[in-house]
Amino acid sequence: MVEPGTERVGEGLNRALAALLAERPDLHLIGEDMADPYGGAFGVTRGLSTGYPERVLSTPISEQAIVGFAVGLALRGREAVVEVMFSDFATLCFDQIVNLASKAVTMYGEPVRMPLVIRCPTGGNRGYGPTHSQSLQKHFVGVPNLAVHELSPVHDAHATLARILDSGAPAMYFEDKVLYGRRRFGAAAGDELFHCERIGGACDFAVLGVRGVDRADVVVIAPGGLTDRVLGGMRGAYLSDEIAVRAVVPSRLYPFDPAPLAALVAGAGRVVVVEDGTAGGTWGAEVAHTIHQQMWDLLSQPVRLLHAPSSTIPAAPHLERAVLVQADDVRAVVTAVAGG
């Protein structure tokens, strides 16, 4: 086991996939340019095809065909992990995901296993422009039998992926591209101001807070890809404004079960949900709705949502930063909520 904080998130994901291949002889990894020397667009599968040449397969450029092939493998008793080169391209295989993979679990008169993970490198802050930088998680929330997960620096990718495959149901696994080069959370990662604890539950919640501070003025719920930016906002809020924040990072975004968060919500009374996608039918709105339904009496004010502005994403760095959620945005909304 590699100590958290000593390896980068992309390296941890590569290690997780290697371990899964070793443990699961029926597992296949498939996608564009997956084989060496490329290892996918971001090198996450680099080295794996050398060790498992018959099960780590590069495919033609057709997202619909890639996911259709993976569904066929799963229906025949195999397991499949697909890499969609950019999450933006998940729109090209939407039919295979929503009308085939998720439906096959229950539409044949008896339960059918569908051990399928669709990996989607996602998000901006890389200068890739409008069609390679989006966060489209919301388009998969609410599909029956389809779970939505997100890579995070505070969760073990091997445990998450193994749990998804063991569930026998398909899942989307969004991976913020910026995280690949960031270090996993730990003392060696320069995050000595914060500590992390796991409170588990179906969503496998991790909670990050300021070391030695027991109170929480605000609870921020955010997907894994925003962890670094949320920590940046927390740092500013605490050091400059003396506002203590607890950040909650779920491994599974949907279905969302807030039950383990009751004590945190009761202690703070103020909740902010942050996401990198634009407003309108979002995961954050689903989380807010669920918390309002189940924990309204624990809140001192309605749940506040922070989304990215409604805009296509420019390639120019200064323009891109302006239309994506940044640490300063998190700090601003936390400060406003704490003073409300």
Secondary structure, DSSP 8 states (H G I E B T S, - for coil): ---TTSSBHHHHHHHHHHHHHHH-TTEEEEETT-STTT-STTSTTTTHHHH-TTTEEE--S-HHHHHHHHHHHHHTT-EEEEE-SSGGGGGGGHHIIIIIIHHHTTTTSS-----EEEEEEE--SSS--TTSS---GGGGTT-TT-EEEE--TTS-HHHHHHHHHHHTS-EEEEEEGGGGGSB-SSGGGT-TTEEEEEEETTTTEEEEEETT----SEEEE--GGGHHHHHHHHHHHHHHH---EEEEE-SEEES---GGGHHHHHHH--EEEEEEEESSS-HHHHHHHHHHHHHGGG-SS--EEEEE-SS---SSHHHHHHTS--HHHHHHHHHHHHT-
